[in-house]
Amino acid sequence: MVEEPNSVSVKSIDDPTPGPNDAVIKVEACGVCGTDIHVIRGEFAPTRYPIVPGHEFCGEVVAVGGAVMNLKAGDFVAVDPSLYDGTCRQCRAGRFNLCENWNAIGVGRTDGACAEFVAVPAANAFKFPEDIPRHYGALVEPLSCAVHGLDQVDLRVAGDYLIYGAGTMGLLLAQLARDAGAAGLDVIDTNPTRHPLARRLGADRVAKSADDLDRPHGWDVVIDATGAVPAIEDGLRRVARGGTFLMFGVANADAVASFSPFRVYNDEIKIIGSMAVLHSFERALSLLVKGVIDCEAMITNRFGLDEYSTAIDTFLAGSGLKVQVSPNSRS
């Protein structure tokens, strides 16, 4: 539990009970991501404290509310953590991820899945096949963010892609782009230890700098999956005429990047952002089940709930990819 910013502890709390439209999930696995770090540090404005973190998760249904029709005890599910009011201007337009009262399980005002049990709206739970390792289900949420990101660029078949960042999100985006018909796929990461896996997962070329790739006319689609201003500024210079730049990585709220407005005008460059999940969770689950993502390669570390601080340290060290906490394992 995050009692207040920068105060994390593992403690006993009451087990949740389901409301009429809720399900209680026995958590199998919960991924750690950069948003969790923002929550821990007090850098995420919607968060209320104390809060149980954890929004990338899957588990077994152990109880359901009286009005629930789509689930029963024993079902195994992946859960979309997105919560929205459904009544604001953005929701009425179908842009639920931009809800004016946006909330999310484990991120905003609702306790999350770094716990043995978590209560969720039953409508947010999607059944996960029994013939796939259960902990893979916690990858559906980050994958759904990547699916929405590629929705934003109006995916171009046979286009050339350049992705900055060979971390979890960069490699998920790379695998999706390759599956969707990218003609060329290049990846930039300043950490050379990440290069072999990027090649294994479909990159044609991997380098520490775009200068090393010798492509003066640029790429049709350039994606930043780092949130780092130097990468963003460099990536904007690499977009081909008529191309698209996707701002996918999460930069600090006060970060400022420089670019050439004339070039955006003259070369008709599109610059677009991507926020969380929108109509993409179920599609992401289908792609994962299809085998588009190498889940075994993506999940590099698993810890018990009592090792949560170690899981956070491992994530911050950047030595692996997806770090998971398994609250119901016994280490």
C-alpha positions in Angstrom: 0.0 0.0 0.0 1.1 3.6 -0.7 0.1 5.4 2.5 1.3 8.7 1.1 3.8 9.8 -1.6 7.1 7.9 -1.1 5.7 5.8 1.7 5.2 2.1 0.7 4.4 -0.8 3.0 3.0 -4.3 2.8 0.2 -4.7 5.3 -3.0 -6.6 6.0 -6.3 -5.0 4.9 -9.9 -6.3 4.8 -10.8 -8.5 1.8 -13.1 -6.7 -0.6 -16.7 -7.7 -1.1 -18.5 -7.2 -4.5 -21.1 -4.6 -5.1 -24.1 -5.6 -7.3 -22.2 -5.2 -10.6 -18.8 -6.2 -9.3 -16.5 -9.2 -9.2 -13.8 -10.0 -6.7 -10.6 -11.3 -8.3 -8.0 -13.5 -6.7 -4.9 -11.9 -8.3 -2.6 -14.2 -10.2 -0.2 -11.5 -11.5 0.1 -7.7 -11.5 2.6 -5.9 -13.7 4.7 -3.0 -12.6 5.0 0.0 -14.9 6.1 3.7 -15.0 2.6 4.9 -13.9 3.1 3.0 -10.6 6.3 4.9 -10.0 4.3 8.2 -10.6 1.7 7.0 -8.1 4.4 6.1 -5.5 6.1 9.4 -5.9 2.9 11.5 -5.8 3.3 12.7 -9.4 -0.1 11.5 -10.7 -2.8 14.1 -10.0 -5.9 11.9 -9.8 -4.4 9.7 -7.1 -5.8 9.7 -3.6 -3.9 8.2 -0.7 -3.7 5.7 0.8 -4.1 3.5 -2.2 -3.2 -0.1 -3.2 -1.3 0.2 -6.5 -1.5 -2.1 -9.5 -3.4 -1.8 -12.7 -2.0 -4.4 -15.1 -3.5 -7.6 -13.8 -5.3 -10.9 -14.2 -6.8 -13.5 -11.8 -9.6 -15.8 -10.9 -13.1 -14.7 -10.1 -14.0 -15.8 -6.5 -17.2 -13.9 -6.0 -19.7 -11.8 -8.1 -22.5 -9.4 -7.3 -26.1 -10.2 -7.7 -26.5 -8.3 -11.0 -23.5 -9.8 -12.7 -24.4 -11.9 -15.8 -21.1 -12.2 -17.7 -18.9 -13.9 -15.0 -19.1 -16.7 -12.5 -16.8 -17.9 -9.7 -13.9 -19.9 -11.2 -13.6 -17.8 -14.4 -10.1 -16.6 -15.1 -9.9 -13.0 -16.4 -7.8 -10.1 -17.5 -9.1 -6.8 -16.3 -9.3 -3.4 -18.0 -8.5 -0.9 -15.1 -10.2 2.1 -16.9 -13.0 3.8 -15.0 -14.9 6.8 -16.3 -18.1 8.6 -15.4 -19.9 8.1 -18.8 -21.6 11.5 -18.5 -19.0 14.1 -19.3 -18.5 15.7 -22.7 -15.6 13.5 -23.6 -17.4 10.3 -22.6 -20.5 11.4 -24.5 -18.3 11.6 -27.6 -16.9 8.1 -26.9 -13.5 9.3 -25.7 -13.6 7.5 -22.4 -9.9 7.7 -21.9 -10.2 11.5 -21.8 -13.0 11.4 -19.2 -13.1 14.7 -17.3 -13.4 12.6 -14.1 -11.1 9.8 -15.2 -10.2 7.2 -12.7 -8.5 3.8 -12.9 -8.1 0.8 -10.6 -4.8 1.1 -8.7 -4.0 4.6 -10.1 -6.7 7.1 -9.2 -9.2 6.7 -6.4 -9.8 2.9 -6.5 -7.6 0.3 -4.8 -5.6 -1.9 -7.2 -4.2 -5.4 -7.7 -1.0 -5.5 -5.7 -3.1 -7.4 -3.2 -4.4 -10.9 -2.8 -7.9 -9.8 -3.8 -9.3 -6.9 -5.7 -12.9 -5.8 -6.5 -13.6 -4.7 -10.1 -16.6 -3.8 -12.2 -17.6 -7.1 -13.9 -17.9 -5.3 -17.2 -14.2 -4.6 -17.1 -13.2 -8.3 -16.8 -12.5 -10.4 -19.9 -12.3 -14.1 -19.9 -8.8 -15.5 -20.5 -8.2 -18.9 -22.2 -7.3 -21.8 -20.0 -4.6 -23.2 -22.3 -2.3 -20.1 -22.0 -0.1 -19.6 -18.9 -2.1 -17.6 -16.5 0.4 -14.8 -15.7 0.5 -13.8 -19.4 -2.9 -12.3 -18.7 -1.3 -9.3 -17.0 0.2 -8.3 -20.3 -3.2 -7.6 -21.9 -3.4 -4.1 -20.3 -0.1 -2.7 -21.5 -0.7 -4.4 -24.9 -4.1 -2.6 -25.1 -2.3 0.7 -24.6 0.0 -0.2 -27.5 -3.0 -1.2 -29.7 -4.6 2.2 -29.0 -1.3 3.9 -29.9 -1.3 2.3 -33.3 -4.9 3.2 -33.7 -3.9 6.8 -33.4 -1.4 6.7 -36.2 -3.9 5.1 -38.6 -1.6 2.2 -39.2 0.0 2.2 -42.6 0.5 -1.2 -44.2 4.0 -1.5 -45.8 5.1 1.7 -44.1 8.5 2.2 -42.5 8.6 2.5 -38.7 11.2 3.9 -36.3 10.6 3.3 -32.6 12.6 5.0 -29.8 12.9 2.7 -26.8 13.4 -1.1 -26.6 11.7 -1.4 -23.2 8.4 -3.2 -22.6 6.2 -0.7 -24.5 8.6 -0.1 -27.3 8.9 -3.9 -28.0 5.1 -4.4 -27.7 4.6 -1.6 -30.3 7.3 -3.2 -32.5 5.7 -6.6 -32.4 2.3 -5.1 -33.3 3.7 -3.0 -36.1 5.5 -6.1 -37.6 2.3 -8.2 -37.4 0.3 -5.4 -39.0 2.4 -5.3 -42.1 5.3 -2.9 -41.5 7.7 -3.0 -44.5 10.6 -1.8 -42.3 11.0 -1.7 -38.6 13.9 0.0 -36.9 14.5 0.5 -33.1 16.7 2.9 -31.2 17.8 2.3 -27.7 20.9 3.7 -25.9 21.2 0.5 -23.9 23.0 -2.0 -26.2 22.0 -4.9 -23.9 18.5 -4.5 -25.2 19.4 -4.8 -28.9 19.5 -8.6 -29.3 15.9 -9.0 -28.0 14.7 -6.2 -30.2 16.1 -8.0 -33.2 14.7 -11.3 -32.0 11.2 -9.8 -31.8 11.2 -8.4 -35.3 13.3 -5.3 -35.7 15.2 -5.1 -39.0 17.8 -2.8 -37.5 18.7 -1.7 -34.0 21.1 1.1 -33.1 22.0 3.5 -30.3 21.3 6.5 -32.5 19.2 7.1 -35.6 22.4 8.6 -37.2 23.7 5.0 -37.4 20.9 3.9 -39.6 21.6 6.3 -42.5 18.1 7.1 -43.6 18.2 10.8 -44.7 14.6 10.8 -46.0 13.3 9.6 -42.6 10.5 7.1 -41.7 6.8 7.1 -42.4 5.9 6.6 -38.7 8.2 7.5 -35.8 7.1 6.5 -32.3 8.6 7.7 -29.0 8.2 5.1 -26.3 10.6 6.7 -23.9 9.1 10.0 -22.8 12.6 11.4 -22.8 12.9 14.9 -24.4 16.1 14.2 -26.3 14.5 11.2 -27.9 11.4 13.2 -28.7 13.3 16.0 -30.3 15.5 13.7 -32.3 12.5 11.6 -33.4 10.6 14.6 -34.7 13.5 15.3 -37.0 13.3 11.8 -38.4 9.7 11.8 -39.7 9.5 11.6 -43.5 7.5 14.1 -45.4 3.8 13.4 -45.0 4.6 11.1 -42.0 3.4 10.8 -38.4 5.0 11.2 -35.1 3.4 9.3 -32.2 4.0 10.7 -28.7 3.5 7.4 -26.8 6.0 7.7 -23.9 5.0 9.6 -20.8 7.1 12.7 -20.4 7.2 14.7 -17.1 4.3 17.1 -16.9 6.6 20.1 -17.1 8.9 18.8 -19.9 9.3 21.0 -23.0 10.6 19.9 -26.4 11.7 22.0 -29.3 10.7 21.3 -32.9 10.5 23.2 -36.2 7.0 24.5 -36.8 7.9 25.3 -40.4 8.8 21.7 -41.1 5.6 20.4 -39.6 3.7 22.8 -41.9 5.8 22.3 -45.0 6.1 18.5 -44.8 2.6 18.0 -43.5 3.8 16.0 -40.5 1.2 14.7 -38.0 2.0 14.8 -34.3 -0.4 12.9 -32.2 -0.5 11.6 -28.6 -1.9 8.4 -27.1 -3.4 8.2 -23.7 -4.1 4.8 -22.0 -6.8 2.5 -23.4 -9.8 3.1 -25.7 -11.8 0.4 -27.3 -8.6 -1.7 -27.5 -8.6 -4.1 -24.5 -10.6 -7.0 -26.1 -8.6 -6.6 -29.3 -5.4 -6.8 -27.4 -6.5 -9.9 -25.7 -7.3 -11.5 -29.1 -3.8 -10.6 -30.4 -2.1 -12.0 -27.4 -4.1 -15.3 -27.7 -3.2 -15.4 -31.4 0.5 -15.4 -30.4 1.4 -12.0 -31.9 3.3 -11.2 -28.7 6.2 -13.3 -27.3 5.0 -13.2 -23.7 7.8 -15.4 -22.3 10.4 -12.9 -23.6 8.5 -9.9 -22.3 8.1 -11.1 -18.7 11.5 -11.2 -17.1 10.9 -11.0 -13.4 8.3 -12.2 -10.9 8.1 -11.5 -7.2 5.8 -12.3 -4.3 3.7 -9.6 -2.7 6.1 -9.3 0.3 8.9 -8.5 -2.2 7.0 -5.5 -3.7 9.9 -3.1 -2.8 12.3 -5.4 -4.6 10.0 -5.5 -7.6 10.0 -1.7 -7.8 13.8 -1.5 -7.4 14.2 -4.1 -10.2 11.9 -2.1 -12.5 13.8 1.1 -11.8 17.1 -0.6 -12.5 15.9 -1.3 -16.0 17.8 -4.6 -16.2 14.8 -6.5 -17.5 11.4 -5.9 -19.2 8.1 -6.6 -17.6 8.3 -7.0 -13.8 5.4 -8.8 -12.2 4.1 -9.2 -8.7 2.3 -12.4 -7.9 0.3 -11.7 -4.7 -1.0 -15.2 -4.1 2.4 -17.0 -4.6 4.3 -18.0 -1.6 8.0 -17.2 -1.7 
